[in-house]
Amino acid sequence: MERVRVVVQAADHLSMTGLITYLGSRPDVELLEGTPQARPDVVVMAVNRLGPEVVARLRRAAAHVGAPVVLIVDEVGESDVLTAVECRIVAILPRAGVSEQVVLRSVLSAAAGGGVMPPAMVAELLRHVRRLQEQVLAPEGGPDRLSAREASVLRLMADGLDTAEIAGRLAYSERTIKNVFYGITARLNLRNRPHAVAYALRKGMI
């Protein structure tokens, strides 16, 4: 039987020890060291919440490792659903109700291409997909429509945040934020930051 290769990451020592002890004892799991050279089938991560630092780490893992993520978390909201999808999180397990068996089932499911999401987040994801479909099919759609990321950047600019602060809030690099803003101004023929924010507010985009 081919074993599932797993990397474990945790924000606290107790969770790390418990996950390694249990998963390491399973004959169908092979634990790997969390090094850049590791090529796991699944990443298991235990955190308190999806804060900016955690999201940044997940985005790096999604870009460089590409393995699906099983997330054990204290608190998670419906608004985190898009972040979860972007970061290749395929299973979200609220820590209060998690058990060793649930973790193992989620790991095996993730390795096989499946996933486990709380019902509220599944509902939010379906609503988001429906909104995207409406935007694609809407006759008024066009080059002046903002993506969700572009709208977030302009909204934070309207709140007075600078590039570094926006990058930290959205867990992107400053270069990415600059590229997003350049794309907006070039596509919509806007001169500068105040012009972009005023345009988006006037059009009801943010």
URWO-V561845 format. One record per residue. RES is the residue in one small letter. SS is DSSP state (2 for helix, 1 for strand, 0 for the rest). Layout:
res = <RES,RES>
ss = <SS,SS>
This chain:
res = <m,e,r,v,r,v,v,v,q,a,a,d,h,l,s,m,t,g,l,i,t,y,l,g,s,r,p,d,v,e,l,l,e,g,t,p,q,a,r,p,d,v,v,v,m,a,v,n,r,l,g,p,e,v,v,a,r,l,r,r,a,a,a,h,v,g,a,p,v,v,l,i,v,d,e,v,g,e,s,d,v,l,t,a,v,e,c,r,i,v,a,i,l,p,r,a,g,v,s,e,q,v,v,l,r,s,v,l,s,a,a,a,g,g,g,v,m,p,p,a,m,v,a,e,l,l,r,h,v,r,r,l,q,e,q,v,l,a,p,e,g,g,p,d,r,l,s,a,r,e,a,s,v,l,r,l,m,a,d,g,l,d,t,a,e,i,a,g,r,l,a,y,s,e,r,t,i,k,n,v,f,y,g,i,t,a,r,l,n,l,r,n,r,p,h,a,v,a,y,a,l,r,k,g,m,i>
ss = <0,0,0,1,1,1,1,1,1,1,0,0,2,2,2,2,2,2,2,2,2,2,2,2,0,0,0,0,1,1,1,0,0,0,0,0,0,0,0,0,0,1,1,1,1,1,1,0,0,0,0,2,2,2,2,2,2,2,2,2,2,2,2,2,0,0,0,1,1,1,1,1,1,0,0,0,0,2,2,2,2,2,2,2,2,2,0,0,1,1,1,1,1,1,2,2,2,0,0,2,2,2,2,2,2,2,2,2,2,2,2,0,0,0,0,1,0,0,2,2,2,2,2,2,2,2,2,2,2,2,2,2,2,2,2,2,2,0,0,0,0,0,0,0,0,0,0,2,2,2,2,2,2,2,2,2,2,2,0,0,0,0,2,2,2,2,2,2,2,2,0,0,0,2,2,2,2,2,2,2,2,2,2,2,2,2,2,2,0,0,0,0,2,2,2,2,2,2,2,2,2,2,0,0,0,0>
